[in-house]
Amino acid sequence: MALTNNDIFKKLRVAHKLRDDDIVKICALVDFKVTKSELGAIFRAEDHPKYVECGDQFLRNFLNGLVIHLRGPMPPKQKKPADS
């Protein structure tokens, strides 16, 4: 059975020991707004009536924010000097 986005998100949360506040701050690093109640719905059991599937866009934004959180922002690219 394949992992769902919710499963991947839960595993990343546990592996990095992230709390809801941490996840909200990480998503804010990429200008993606998320609330604690939205996170609660994603982390519920699949059979719960208020369960919400974690979409691709949500997971992608979280992963991009996690990269910035762990590594820091990308340094600006330097332009190569033109050959004279």
mmCIF file of the N, C-alpha and C atoms, coordinates in Angstrom:
data_MODEL
# 
_entry.id   MODEL 
# 
loop_
_atom_site.group_PDB 
_atom_site.id 
_atom_site.type_symbol 
_atom_site.label_atom_id 
_atom_site.label_alt_id 
_atom_site.label_comp_id 
_atom_site.label_asym_id 
_atom_site.label_entity_id 
_atom_site.label_seq_id 
_atom_site.pdbx_PDB_ins_code 
_atom_site.Cartn_x 
_atom_site.Cartn_y 
_atom_site.Cartn_z 
_atom_site.occupancy 
_atom_site.B_iso_or_equiv 
_atom_site.pdbx_formal_charge 
_atom_site.auth_seq_id 
_atom_site.auth_comp_id 
_atom_site.auth_asym_id 
_atom_site.auth_atom_id 
_atom_site.pdbx_PDB_model_num 
ATOM 1   N N  . MET A 1 1  ? 0.851   -1.174 0.000   1.00 0.00 ? 1  MET A N  1 
ATOM 2   C CA . MET A 1 1  ? 0.000   0.000  0.000   1.00 0.00 ? 1  MET A CA 1 
ATOM 3   C C  . MET A 1 1  ? 0.896   1.236  0.000   1.00 0.00 ? 1  MET A C  1 
ATOM 4   N N  . ALA A 1 2  ? 0.611   2.162  -0.877  1.00 0.00 ? 2  ALA A N  1 
ATOM 5   C CA . ALA A 1 2  ? 1.418   3.374  -1.025  1.00 0.00 ? 2  ALA A CA 1 
ATOM 6   C C  . ALA A 1 2  ? 1.121   4.365  0.097   1.00 0.00 ? 2  ALA A C  1 
ATOM 7   N N  . LEU A 1 3  ? 2.100   5.201  0.373   1.00 0.00 ? 3  LEU A N  1 
ATOM 8   C CA . LEU A 1 3  ? 1.916   6.248  1.376   1.00 0.00 ? 3  LEU A CA 1 
ATOM 9   C C  . LEU A 1 3  ? 1.129   7.407  0.774   1.00 0.00 ? 3  LEU A C  1 
ATOM 10  N N  . THR A 1 4  ? 0.241   7.978  1.561   1.00 0.00 ? 4  THR A N  1 
ATOM 11  C CA . THR A 1 4  ? -0.496  9.157  1.129   1.00 0.00 ? 4  THR A CA 1 
ATOM 12  C C  . THR A 1 4  ? 0.288   10.400 1.552   1.00 0.00 ? 4  THR A C  1 
ATOM 13  N N  . ASN A 1 5  ? -0.125  11.549 1.040   1.00 0.00 ? 5  ASN A N  1 
ATOM 14  C CA . ASN A 1 5  ? 0.509   12.801 1.455   1.00 0.00 ? 5  ASN A CA 1 
ATOM 15  C C  . ASN A 1 5  ? 0.372   12.998 2.958   1.00 0.00 ? 5  ASN A C  1 
ATOM 16  N N  . ASN A 1 6  ? -0.782  12.593 3.515   1.00 0.00 ? 6  ASN A N  1 
ATOM 17  C CA . ASN A 1 6  ? -0.986  12.714 4.960   1.00 0.00 ? 6  ASN A CA 1 
ATOM 18  C C  . ASN A 1 6  ? 0.040   11.869 5.717   1.00 0.00 ? 6  ASN A C  1 
ATOM 19  N N  . ASP A 1 7  ? 0.294   10.647 5.235   1.00 0.00 ? 7  ASP A N  1 
ATOM 20  C CA . ASP A 1 7  ? 1.272   9.774  5.889   1.00 0.00 ? 7  ASP A CA 1 
ATOM 21  C C  . ASP A 1 7  ? 2.668   10.391 5.846   1.00 0.00 ? 7  ASP A C  1 
ATOM 22  N N  . ILE A 1 8  ? 3.035   10.938 4.704   1.00 0.00 ? 8  ILE A N  1 
ATOM 23  C CA . ILE A 1 8  ? 4.356   11.553 4.552   1.00 0.00 ? 8  ILE A CA 1 
ATOM 24  C C  . ILE A 1 8  ? 4.480   12.754 5.483   1.00 0.00 ? 8  ILE A C  1 
ATOM 25  N N  . PHE A 1 9  ? 3.430   13.566 5.528   1.00 0.00 ? 9  PHE A N  1 
ATOM 26  C CA . PHE A 1 9  ? 3.434   14.755 6.377   1.00 0.00 ? 9  PHE A CA 1 
ATOM 27  C C  . PHE A 1 9  ? 3.564   14.362 7.857   1.00 0.00 ? 9  PHE A C  1 
ATOM 28  N N  . LYS A 1 10 ? 2.825   13.335 8.266   1.00 0.00 ? 10 LYS A N  1 
ATOM 29  C CA . LYS A 1 10 ? 2.896   12.862 9.662   1.00 0.00 ? 10 LYS A CA 1 
ATOM 30  C C  . LYS A 1 10 ? 4.297   12.353 9.995   1.00 0.00 ? 10 LYS A C  1 
ATOM 31  N N  . LYS A 1 11 ? 4.893   11.603 9.071   1.00 0.00 ? 11 LYS A N  1 
ATOM 32  C CA . LYS A 1 11 ? 6.234   11.053 9.316   1.00 0.00 ? 11 LYS A CA 1 
ATOM 33  C C  . LYS A 1 11 ? 7.280   12.162 9.412   1.00 0.00 ? 11 LYS A C  1 
ATOM 34  N N  . LEU A 1 12 ? 7.165   13.185 8.576   1.00 0.00 ? 12 LEU A N  1 
ATOM 35  C CA . LEU A 1 12 ? 8.086   14.317 8.649   1.00 0.00 ? 12 LEU A CA 1 
ATOM 36  C C  . LEU A 1 12 ? 7.909   15.082 9.956   1.00 0.00 ? 12 LEU A C  1 
ATOM 37  N N  . ARG A 1 13 ? 6.665   15.226 10.381  1.00 0.00 ? 13 ARG A N  1 
ATOM 38  C CA . ARG A 1 13 ? 6.382   15.921 11.638  1.00 0.00 ? 13 ARG A CA 1 
ATOM 39  C C  . ARG A 1 13 ? 7.049   15.208 12.807  1.00 0.00 ? 13 ARG A C  1 
ATOM 40  N N  . VAL A 1 14 ? 6.919   13.891 12.854  1.00 0.00 ? 14 VAL A N  1 
ATOM 41  C CA . VAL A 1 14 ? 7.510   13.111 13.946  1.00 0.00 ? 14 VAL A CA 1 
ATOM 42  C C  . VAL A 1 14 ? 9.038   13.102 13.837  1.00 0.00 ? 14 VAL A C  1 
ATOM 43  N N  . ALA A 1 15 ? 9.564   12.909 12.648  1.00 0.00 ? 15 ALA A N  1 
ATOM 44  C CA . ALA A 1 15 ? 11.015  12.821 12.455  1.00 0.00 ? 15 ALA A CA 1 
ATOM 45  C C  . ALA A 1 15 ? 11.724  14.112 12.857  1.00 0.00 ? 15 ALA A C  1 
ATOM 46  N N  . HIS A 1 16 ? 11.088  15.247 12.584  1.00 0.00 ? 16 HIS A N  1 
ATOM 47  C CA . HIS A 1 16 ? 11.707  16.536 12.909  1.00 0.00 ? 16 HIS A CA 1 
ATOM 48  C C  . HIS A 1 16 ? 11.202  17.118 14.221  1.00 0.00 ? 16 HIS A C  1 
ATOM 49  N N  . LYS A 1 17 ? 10.361  16.354 14.926  1.00 0.00 ? 17 LYS A N  1 
ATOM 50  C CA . LYS A 1 17 ? 9.814   16.767 16.227  1.00 0.00 ? 17 LYS A CA 1 
ATOM 51  C C  . LYS A 1 17 ? 9.162   18.149 16.146  1.00 0.00 ? 17 LYS A C  1 
ATOM 52  N N  . LEU A 1 18 ? 8.272   18.306 15.163  1.00 0.00 ? 18 LEU A N  1 
ATOM 53  C CA . LEU A 1 18 ? 7.622   19.592 14.925  1.00 0.00 ? 18 LEU A CA 1 
ATOM 54  C C  . LEU A 1 18 ? 6.270   19.658 15.620  1.00 0.00 ? 18 LEU A C  1 
ATOM 55  N N  . ARG A 1 19 ? 5.989   20.799 16.193  1.00 0.00 ? 19 ARG A N  1 
ATOM 56  C CA . ARG A 1 19 ? 4.679   21.073 16.773  1.00 0.00 ? 19 ARG A CA 1 
ATOM 57  C C  . ARG A 1 19 ? 3.877   21.885 15.759  1.00 0.00 ? 19 ARG A C  1 
ATOM 58  N N  . ASP A 1 20 ? 2.602   22.076 16.042  1.00 0.00 ? 20 ASP A N  1 
ATOM 59  C CA . ASP A 1 20 ? 1.748   22.834 15.131  1.00 0.00 ? 20 ASP A CA 1 
ATOM 60  C C  . ASP A 1 20 ? 2.297   24.245 14.902  1.00 0.00 ? 20 ASP A C  1 
ATOM 61  N N  . ASP A 1 21 ? 2.769   24.901 15.976  1.00 0.00 ? 21 ASP A N  1 
ATOM 62  C CA . ASP A 1 21 ? 3.331   26.249 15.842  1.00 0.00 ? 21 ASP A CA 1 
ATOM 63  C C  . ASP A 1 21 ? 4.524   26.252 14.894  1.00 0.00 ? 21 ASP A C  1 
ATOM 64  N N  . ASP A 1 22 ? 5.361   25.224 15.006  1.00 0.00 ? 22 ASP A N  1 
ATOM 65  C CA . ASP A 1 22 ? 6.534   25.131 14.132  1.00 0.00 ? 22 ASP A CA 1 
ATOM 66  C C  . ASP A 1 22 ? 6.121   24.993 12.673  1.00 0.00 ? 22 ASP A C  1 
ATOM 67  N N  . ILE A 1 23 ? 5.116   24.182 12.420  1.00 0.00 ? 23 ILE A N  1 
ATOM 68  C CA . ILE A 1 23 ? 4.655   23.956 11.044  1.00 0.00 ? 23 ILE A CA 1 
ATOM 69  C C  . ILE A 1 23 ? 4.057   25.236 10.470  1.00 0.00 ? 23 ILE A C  1 
ATOM 70  N N  . VAL A 1 24 ? 3.306   25.975 11.282  1.00 0.00 ? 24 VAL A N  1 
ATOM 71  C CA . VAL A 1 24 ? 2.733   27.248 10.821  1.00 0.00 ? 24 VAL A CA 1 
ATOM 72  C C  . VAL A 1 24 ? 3.858   28.211 10.442  1.00 0.00 ? 24 VAL A C  1 
ATOM 73  N N  . LYS A 1 25 ? 4.914   28.287 11.258  1.00 0.00 ? 25 LYS A N  1 
ATOM 74  C CA . LYS A 1 25 ? 6.052   29.179 10.975  1.00 0.00 ? 25 LYS A CA 1 
ATOM 75  C C  . LYS A 1 25 ? 6.811   28.727 9.729   1.00 0.00 ? 25 LYS A C  1 
ATOM 76  N N  . ILE A 1 26 ? 6.974   27.420 9.561   1.00 0.00 ? 26 ILE A N  1 
ATOM 77  C CA . ILE A 1 26 ? 7.676   26.889 8.386   1.00 0.00 ? 26 ILE A CA 1 
ATOM 78  C C  . ILE A 1 26 ? 6.901   27.217 7.114   1.00 0.00 ? 26 ILE A C  1 
ATOM 79  N N  . CYS A 1 27 ? 5.600   27.067 7.141   1.00 0.00 ? 27 CYS A N  1 
ATOM 80  C CA . CYS A 1 27 ? 4.790   27.398 5.963   1.00 0.00 ? 27 CYS A CA 1 
ATOM 81  C C  . CYS A 1 27 ? 4.828   28.894 5.683   1.00 0.00 ? 27 CYS A C  1 
ATOM 82  N N  . ALA A 1 28 ? 4.935   29.706 6.720   1.00 0.00 ? 28 ALA A N  1 
ATOM 83  C CA . ALA A 1 28 ? 5.003   31.156 6.533   1.00 0.00 ? 28 ALA A CA 1 
ATOM 84  C C  . ALA A 1 28 ? 6.293   31.569 5.819   1.00 0.00 ? 28 ALA A C  1 
ATOM 85  N N  . LEU A 1 29 ? 7.332   30.749 5.907   1.00 0.00 ? 29 LEU A N  1 
ATOM 86  C CA . LEU A 1 29 ? 8.595   31.064 5.232   1.00 0.00 ? 29 LEU A CA 1 
ATOM 87  C C  . LEU A 1 29 ? 8.437   31.122 3.715   1.00 0.00 ? 29 LEU A C  1 
ATOM 88  N N  . VAL A 1 30 ? 7.441   30.419 3.196   1.00 0.00 ? 30 VAL A N  1 
ATOM 89  C CA . VAL A 1 30 ? 7.180   30.429 1.750   1.00 0.00 ? 30 VAL A CA 1 
ATOM 90  C C  . VAL A 1 30 ? 5.849   31.120 1.442   1.00 0.00 ? 30 VAL A C  1 
ATOM 91  N N  . ASP A 1 31 ? 5.426   31.991 2.351   1.00 0.00 ? 31 ASP A N  1 
ATOM 92  C CA . ASP A 1 31 ? 4.181   32.759 2.197   1.00 0.00 ? 31 ASP A CA 1 
ATOM 93  C C  . ASP A 1 31 ? 2.966   31.868 1.979   1.00 0.00 ? 31 ASP A C  1 
ATOM 94  N N  . PHE A 1 32 ? 2.917   30.768 2.707   1.00 0.00 ? 32 PHE A N  1 
ATOM 95  C CA . PHE A 1 32 ? 1.780   29.847 2.646   1.00 0.00 ? 32 PHE A CA 1 
ATOM 96  C C  . PHE A 1 32 ? 1.116   29.868 4.015   1.00 0.00 ? 32 PHE A C  1 
ATOM 97  N N  . LYS A 1 33 ? -0.107  30.382 4.062   1.00 0.00 ? 33 LYS A N  1 
ATOM 98  C CA . LYS A 1 33 ? -0.802  30.512 5.336   1.00 0.00 ? 33 LYS A CA 1 
ATOM 99  C C  . LYS A 1 33 ? -1.571  29.235 5.654   1.00 0.00 ? 33 LYS A C  1 
ATOM 100 N N  . VAL A 1 34 ? -1.385  28.759 6.884   1.00 0.00 ? 34 VAL A N  1 
ATOM 101 C CA . VAL A 1 34 ? -2.090  27.573 7.347   1.00 0.00 ? 34 VAL A CA 1 
ATOM 102 C C  . VAL A 1 34 ? -2.444  27.788 8.813   1.00 0.00 ? 34 VAL A C  1 
ATOM 103 N N  . THR A 1 35 ? -3.593  27.271 9.225   1.00 0.00 ? 35 THR A N  1 
ATOM 104 C CA . THR A 1 35 ? -4.015  27.415 10.619  1.00 0.00 ? 35 THR A CA 1 
ATOM 105 C C  . THR A 1 35 ? -3.823  26.104 11.370  1.00 0.00 ? 35 THR A C  1 
ATOM 106 N N  . LYS A 1 36 ? -3.846  26.205 12.693  1.00 0.00 ? 36 LYS A N  1 
ATOM 107 C CA . LYS A 1 36 ? -3.700  25.011 13.522  1.00 0.00 ? 36 LYS A CA 1 
ATOM 108 C C  . LYS A 1 36 ? -4.878  24.070 13.327  1.00 0.00 ? 36 LYS A C  1 
ATOM 109 N N  . SER A 1 37 ? -6.060  24.621 13.084  1.00 0.00 ? 37 SER A N  1 
ATOM 110 C CA . SER A 1 37 ? -7.222  23.756 12.878  1.00 0.00 ? 37 SER A CA 1 
ATOM 111 C C  . SER A 1 37 ? -7.118  22.970 11.572  1.00 0.00 ? 37 SER A C  1 
ATOM 112 N N  . GLU A 1 38 ? -6.526  23.586 10.540  1.00 0.00 ? 38 GLU A N  1 
ATOM 113 C CA . GLU A 1 38 ? -6.298  22.861 9.277   1.00 0.00 ? 38 GLU A CA 1 
ATOM 114 C C  . GLU A 1 38 ? -5.309  21.721 9.504   1.00 0.00 ? 38 GLU A C  1 
ATOM 115 N N  . LEU A 1 39 ? -4.285  21.985 10.299  1.00 0.00 ? 39 LEU A N  1 
ATOM 116 C CA . LEU A 1 39 ? -3.305  20.933 10.599  1.00 0.00 ? 39 LEU A CA 1 
ATOM 117 C C  . LEU A 1 39 ? -3.955  19.803 11.378  1.00 0.00 ? 39 LEU A C  1 
ATOM 118 N N  . GLY A 1 40 ? -4.810  20.161 12.326  1.00 0.00 ? 40 GLY A N  1 
ATOM 119 C CA . GLY A 1 40 ? -5.504  19.143 13.108  1.00 0.00 ? 40 GLY A CA 1 
ATOM 120 C C  . GLY A 1 40 ? -6.334  18.220 12.233  1.00 0.00 ? 40 GLY A C  1 
ATOM 121 N N  . ALA A 1 41 ? -6.986  18.788 11.218  1.00 0.00 ? 41 ALA A N  1 
ATOM 122 C CA . ALA A 1 41 ? -7.801  17.992 10.305  1.00 0.00 ? 41 ALA A CA 1 
ATOM 123 C C  . ALA A 1 41 ? -6.931  17.061 9.462   1.00 0.00 ? 41 ALA A C  1 
ATOM 124 N N  . ILE A 1 42 ? -5.747  17.517 9.098   1.00 0.00 ? 42 ILE A N  1 
ATOM 125 C CA . ILE A 1 42 ? -4.843  16.691 8.283   1.00 0.00 ? 42 ILE A CA 1 
ATOM 126 C C  . ILE A 1 42 ? -4.271  15.536 9.102   1.00 0.00 ? 42 ILE A C  1 
ATOM 127 N N  . PHE A 1 43 ? -4.004  15.782 10.389  1.00 0.00 ? 43 PHE A N  1 
ATOM 128 C CA . PHE A 1 43 ? -3.375  14.759 11.224  1.00 0.00 ? 43 PHE A CA 1 
ATOM 129 C C  . PHE A 1 43 ? -4.374  13.807 11.871  1.00 0.00 ? 43 PHE A C  1 
ATOM 130 N N  . ARG A 1 44 ? -5.645  13.950 11.605  1.00 0.00 ? 44 ARG A N  1 
ATOM 131 C CA . ARG A 1 44 ? -6.655  13.028 12.161  1.00 0.00 ? 44 ARG A CA 1 
ATOM 132 C C  . ARG A 1 44 ? -6.596  11.670 11.475  1.00 0.00 ? 44 ARG A C  1 
ATOM 133 N N  . ALA A 1 45 ? -7.244  10.713 12.093  1.00 0.00 ? 45 ALA A N  1 
ATOM 134 C CA . ALA A 1 45 ? -7.358  9.376  11.502  1.00 0.00 ? 45 ALA A CA 1 
ATOM 135 C C  . ALA A 1 45 ? -8.269  9.455  10.274  1.00 0.00 ? 45 ALA A C  1 
ATOM 136 N N  . GLU A 1 46 ? -8.004  8.588  9.306   1.00 0.00 ? 46 GLU A N  1 
ATOM 137 C CA . GLU A 1 46 ? -8.766  8.624  8.048   1.00 0.00 ? 46 GLU A CA 1 
ATOM 138 C C  . GLU A 1 46 ? -10.257 8.401  8.240   1.00 0.00 ? 46 GLU A C  1 
ATOM 139 N N  . ASP A 1 47 ? -10.639 7.664  9.266   1.00 0.00 ? 47 ASP A N  1 
ATOM 140 C CA . ASP A 1 47 ? -12.053 7.373  9.476   1.00 0.00 ? 47 ASP A CA 1 
ATOM 141 C C  . ASP A 1 47 ? -12.768 8.446  10.299  1.00 0.00 ? 47 ASP A C  1 
ATOM 142 N N  . HIS A 1 48 ? -12.058 9.471  10.723  1.00 0.00 ? 48 HIS A N  1 
ATOM 143 C CA . HIS A 1 48 ? -12.662 10.566 11.497  1.00 0.00 ? 48 HIS A CA 1 
ATOM 144 C C  . HIS A 1 48 ? -13.512 11.429 10.561  1.00 0.00 ? 48 HIS A C  1 
ATOM 145 N N  . PRO A 1 49 ? -14.668 11.904 11.040  1.00 0.00 ? 49 PRO A N  1 
ATOM 146 C CA . PRO A 1 49 ? -15.545 12.699 10.153  1.00 0.00 ? 49 PRO A CA 1 
ATOM 147 C C  . PRO A 1 49 ? -14.935 14.019 9.678   1.00 0.00 ? 49 PRO A C  1 
ATOM 148 N N  . LYS A 1 50 ? -13.994 14.588 10.432  1.00 0.00 ? 50 LYS A N  1 
ATOM 149 C CA . LYS A 1 50 ? -13.399 15.869 10.035  1.00 0.00 ? 50 LYS A CA 1 
ATOM 150 C C  . LYS A 1 50 ? -12.008 15.713 9.431   1.00 0.00 ? 50 LYS A C  1 
ATOM 151 N N  . TYR A 1 51 ? -11.686 14.516 8.970   1.00 0.00 ? 51 TYR A N  1 
ATOM 152 C CA . TYR A 1 51 ? -10.414 14.237 8.312   1.00 0.00 ? 51 TYR A CA 1 
ATOM 153 C C  . TYR A 1 51 ? -10.359 14.969 6.977   1.00 0.00 ? 51 TYR A C  1 
ATOM 154 N N  . VAL A 1 52 ? -9.189  15.549 6.661   1.00 0.00 ? 52 VAL A N  1 
ATOM 155 C CA . VAL A 1 52 ? -8.985  16.238 5.388   1.00 0.00 ? 52 VAL A CA 1 
ATOM 156 C C  . VAL A 1 52 ? -7.729  15.673 4.743   1.00 0.00 ? 52 VAL A C  1 
ATOM 157 N N  . GLU A 1 53 ? -7.815  15.410 3.442   1.00 0.00 ? 53 GLU A N  1 
ATOM 158 C CA . GLU A 1 53 ? -6.632  14.923 2.723   1.00 0.00 ? 53 GLU A CA 1 
ATOM 159 C C  . GLU A 1 53 ? -5.650  16.066 2.522   1.00 0.00 ? 53 GLU A C  1 
ATOM 160 N N  . CYS A 1 54 ? -4.387  15.753 2.657   1.00 0.00 ? 54 CYS A N  1 
ATOM 161 C CA . CYS A 1 54 ? -3.318  16.724 2.432   1.00 0.00 ? 54 CYS A CA 1 
ATOM 162 C C  . CYS A 1 54 ? -3.060  16.761 0.933   1.00 0.00 ? 54 CYS A C  1 
ATOM 163 N N  . GLY A 1 55 ? -3.293  17.889 0.330   1.00 0.00 ? 55 GLY A N  1 
ATOM 164 C CA . GLY A 1 55 ? -3.108  18.023 -1.106  1.00 0.00 ? 55 GLY A CA 1 
ATOM 165 C C  . GLY A 1 55 ? -1.645  18.152 -1.497  1.00 0.00 ? 55 GLY A C  1 
ATOM 166 N N  . ASP A 1 56 ? -1.392  17.983 -2.766  1.00 0.00 ? 56 ASP A N  1 
ATOM 167 C CA . ASP A 1 56 ? -0.026  18.092 -3.290  1.00 0.00 ? 56 ASP A CA 1 
ATOM 168 C C  . ASP A 1 56 ? 0.552   19.484 -3.055  1.00 0.00 ? 56 ASP A C  1 
ATOM 169 N N  . GLN A 1 57 ? -0.258  20.516 -3.278  1.00 0.00 ? 57 GLN A N  1 
ATOM 170 C CA . GLN A 1 57 ? 0.216   21.885 -3.106  1.00 0.00 ? 57 GLN A CA 1 
ATOM 171 C C  . GLN A 1 57 ? 0.583   22.144 -1.646  1.00 0.00 ? 57 GLN A C  1 
ATOM 172 N N  . PHE A 1 58 ? -0.227  21.655 -0.728  1.00 0.00 ? 58 PHE A N  1 
ATOM 173 C CA . PHE A 1 58 ? 0.048   21.845 0.699   1.00 0.00 ? 58 PHE A CA 1 
ATOM 174 C C  . PHE A 1 58 ? 1.374   21.193 1.072   1.00 0.00 ? 58 PHE A C  1 
ATOM 175 N N  . LEU A 1 59 ? 1.555   19.948 0.675   1.00 0.00 ? 59 LEU A N  1 
ATOM 176 C CA . LEU A 1 59 ? 2.785   19.232 1.002   1.00 0.00 ? 59 LEU A CA 1 
ATOM 177 C C  . LEU A 1 59 ? 3.996   19.877 0.327   1.00 0.00 ? 59 LEU A C  1 
ATOM 178 N N  . ARG A 1 60 ? 3.848   20.303 -0.924  1.00 0.00 ? 60 ARG A N  1 
ATOM 179 C CA . ARG A 1 60 ? 4.949   20.949 -1.642  1.00 0.00 ? 60 ARG A CA 1 
ATOM 180 C C  . ARG A 1 60 ? 5.387   22.229 -0.940  1.00 0.00 ? 60 ARG A C  1 
ATOM 181 N N  . ASN A 1 61 ? 4.426   23.055 -0.527  1.00 0.00 ? 61 ASN A N  1 
ATOM 182 C CA . ASN A 1 61 ? 4.764   24.292 0.177   1.00 0.00 ? 61 ASN A CA 1 
ATOM 183 C C  . ASN A 1 61 ? 5.425   24.008 1.518   1.00 0.00 ? 61 ASN A C  1 
ATOM 184 N N  . PHE A 1 62 ? 4.932   22.997 2.221   1.00 0.00 ? 62 PHE A N  1 
ATOM 185 C CA . PHE A 1 62 ? 5.564   22.637 3.494   1.00 0.00 ? 62 PHE A CA 1 
ATOM 186 C C  . PHE A 1 62 ? 7.004   22.177 3.275   1.00 0.00 ? 62 PHE A C  1 
ATOM 187 N N  . LEU A 1 63 ? 7.227   21.351 2.271   1.00 0.00 ? 63 LEU A N  1 
ATOM 188 C CA . LEU A 1 63 ? 8.586   20.861 2.002   1.00 0.00 ? 63 LEU A CA 1 
ATOM 189 C C  . LEU A 1 63 ? 9.534   22.000 1.604   1.00 0.00 ? 63 LEU A C  1 
ATOM 190 N N  . ASN A 1 64 ? 9.056   22.930 0.791   1.00 0.00 ? 64 ASN A N  1 
ATOM 191 C CA . ASN A 1 64 ? 9.877   24.083 0.428   1.00 0.00 ? 64 ASN A CA 1 
ATOM 192 C C  . ASN A 1 64 ? 10.214  24.922 1.658   1.00 0.00 ? 64 ASN A C  1 
ATOM 193 N N  . GLY A 1 65 ? 9.234   25.102 2.548   1.00 0.00 ? 65 GLY A N  1 
ATOM 194 C CA . GLY A 1 65 ? 9.479   25.833 3.786   1.00 0.00 ? 65 GLY A CA 1 
ATOM 195 C C  . GLY A 1 65 ? 10.426  25.089 4.705   1.00 0.00 ? 65 GLY A C  1 
ATOM 196 N N  . LEU A 1 66 ? 10.323  23.763 4.729   1.00 0.00 ? 66 LEU A N  1 
ATOM 197 C CA . LEU A 1 66 ? 11.201  22.954 5.572   1.00 0.00 ? 66 LEU A CA 1 
ATOM 198 C C  . LEU A 1 66 ? 12.651  23.060 5.110   1.00 0.00 ? 66 LEU A C  1 
ATOM 199 N N  . VAL A 1 67 ? 12.866  23.106 3.814   1.00 0.00 ? 67 VAL A N  1 
ATOM 200 C CA . VAL A 1 67 ? 14.222  23.278 3.270   1.00 0.00 ? 67 VAL A CA 1 
ATOM 201 C C  . VAL A 1 67 ? 14.805  24.605 3.747   1.00 0.00 ? 67 VAL A C  1 
ATOM 202 N N  . ILE A 1 68 ? 14.020  25.666 3.667   1.00 0.00 ? 68 ILE A N  1 
ATOM 203 C CA . ILE A 1 68 ? 14.487  26.976 4.121   1.00 0.00 ? 68 ILE A CA 1 
ATOM 204 C C  . ILE A 1 68 ? 14.737  26.954 5.628   1.00 0.00 ? 68 ILE A C  1 
ATOM 205 N N  . HIS A 1 69 ? 13.854  26.294 6.360   1.00 0.00 ? 69 HIS A N  1 
ATOM 206 C CA . HIS A 1 69 ? 13.993  26.206 7.822   1.00 0.00 ? 69 HIS A CA 1 
ATOM 207 C C  . HIS A 1 69 ? 15.274  25.478 8.218   1.00 0.00 ? 69 HIS A C  1 
ATOM 208 N N  . LEU A 1 70 ? 15.602  24.418 7.507   1.00 0.00 ? 70 LEU A N  1 
ATOM 209 C CA . LEU A 1 70 ? 16.760  23.605 7.867   1.00 0.00 ? 70 LEU A CA 1 
ATOM 210 C C  . LEU A 1 70 ? 18.074  24.151 7.301   1.00 0.00 ? 70 LEU A C  1 
ATOM 211 N N  . ARG A 1 71 ? 18.054  24.661 6.087   1.00 0.00 ? 71 ARG A N  1 
ATOM 212 C CA . ARG A 1 71 ? 19.282  25.116 5.421   1.00 0.00 ? 71 ARG A CA 1 
ATOM 213 C C  . ARG A 1 71 ? 19.469  26.617 5.441   1.00 0.00 ? 71 ARG A C  1 
ATOM 214 N N  . GLY A 1 72 ? 18.390  27.348 5.562   1.00 0.00 ? 72 GLY A N  1 
ATOM 215 C CA . GLY A 1 72 ? 18.446  28.799 5.418   1.00 0.00 ? 72 GLY A CA 1 
ATOM 216 C C  . GLY A 1 72 ? 18.072  29.171 4.002   1.00 0.00 ? 72 GLY A C  1 
ATOM 217 N N  . PRO A 1 73 ? 17.829  30.462 3.757   1.00 0.00 ? 73 PRO A N  1 
ATOM 218 C CA . PRO A 1 73 ? 17.438  30.878 2.411   1.00 0.00 ? 73 PRO A CA 1 
ATOM 219 C C  . PRO A 1 73 ? 18.593  30.712 1.434   1.00 0.00 ? 73 PRO A C  1 
ATOM 220 N N  . MET A 1 74 ? 18.239  30.527 0.178   1.00 0.00 ? 74 MET A N  1 
ATOM 221 C CA . MET A 1 74 ? 19.267  30.381 -0.860  1.00 0.00 ? 74 MET A CA 1 
ATOM 222 C C  . MET A 1 74 ? 20.003  31.703 -1.038  1.00 0.00 ? 74 MET A C  1 
ATOM 223 N N  . PRO A 1 75 ? 21.317  31.644 -1.148  1.00 0.00 ? 75 PRO A N  1 
ATOM 224 C CA . PRO A 1 75 ? 22.060  32.890 -1.391  1.00 0.00 ? 75 PRO A CA 1 
ATOM 225 C C  . PRO A 1 75 ? 21.765  33.400 -2.799  1.00 0.00 ? 75 PRO A C  1 
ATOM 226 N N  . PRO A 1 76 ? 21.824  34.711 -2.983  1.00 0.00 ? 76 PRO A N  1 
ATOM 227 C CA . PRO A 1 76 ? 21.564  35.241 -4.334  1.00 0.00 ? 76 PRO A CA 1 
ATOM 228 C C  . PRO A 1 76 ? 22.635  34.764 -5.306  1.00 0.00 ? 76 PRO A C  1 
ATOM 229 N N  . LYS A 1 77 ? 22.211  34.519 -6.542  1.00 0.00 ? 77 LYS A N  1 
ATOM 230 C CA . LYS A 1 77 ? 23.162  34.069 -7.567  1.00 0.00 ? 77 LYS A CA 1 
ATOM 231 C C  . LYS A 1 77 ? 24.024  35.230 -8.011  1.00 0.00 ? 77 LYS A C  1 
ATOM 232 N N  . GLN A 1 78 ? 25.295  34.950 -8.192  1.00 0.00 ? 78 GLN A N  1 
ATOM 233 C CA . GLN A 1 78 ? 26.213  35.987 -8.678  1.00 0.00 ? 78 GLN A CA 1 
ATOM 234 C C  . GLN A 1 78 ? 26.282  35.911 -10.189 1.00 0.00 ? 78 GLN A C  1 
ATOM 235 N N  . LYS A 1 79 ? 26.271  37.057 -10.811 1.00 0.00 ? 79 LYS A N  1 
ATOM 236 C CA . LYS A 1 79 ? 26.374  37.103 -12.265 1.00 0.00 ? 79 LYS A CA 1 
ATOM 237 C C  . LYS A 1 79 ? 27.817  36.911 -12.662 1.00 0.00 ? 79 LYS A C  1 
ATOM 238 N N  . LYS A 1 80 ? 28.006  36.182 -13.759 1.00 0.00 ? 80 LYS A N  1 
ATOM 239 C CA . LYS A 1 80 ? 29.361  35.985 -14.275 1.00 0.00 ? 80 LYS A CA 1 
ATOM 240 C C  . LYS A 1 80 ? 29.799  37.258 -14.981 1.00 0.00 ? 80 LYS A C  1 
ATOM 241 N N  . PRO A 1 81 ? 31.047  37.671 -14.779 1.00 0.00 ? 81 PRO A N  1 
ATOM 242 C CA . PRO A 1 81 ? 31.507  38.861 -15.504 1.00 0.00 ? 81 PRO A CA 1 
ATOM 243 C C  . PRO A 1 81 ? 31.636  38.548 -16.996 1.00 0.00 ? 81 PRO A C  1 
ATOM 244 N N  . ALA A 1 82 ? 31.299  39.510 -17.816 1.00 0.00 ? 82 ALA A N  1 
ATOM 245 C CA . ALA A 1 82 ? 31.368  39.328 -19.273 1.00 0.00 ? 82 ALA A CA 1 
ATOM 246 C C  . ALA A 1 82 ? 32.820  39.307 -19.718 1.00 0.00 ? 82 ALA A C  1 
ATOM 247 N N  . ASP A 1 83 ? 33.127  38.401 -20.638 1.00 0.00 ? 83 ASP A N  1 
ATOM 248 C CA . ASP A 1 83 ? 34.504  38.331 -21.180 1.00 0.00 ? 83 ASP A CA 1 
ATOM 249 C C  . ASP A 1 83 ? 34.738  39.552 -22.077 1.00 0.00 ? 83 ASP A C  1 
ATOM 250 N N  . SER A 1 84 ? 35.877  40.196 -21.893 1.00 0.00 ? 84 SER A N  1 
ATOM 251 C CA . SER A 1 84 ? 36.195  41.370 -22.704 1.00 0.00 ? 84 SER A CA 1 
ATOM 252 C C  . SER A 1 84 ? 37.208  41.044 -23.757 1.00 0.00 ? 84 SER A C  1 
# 
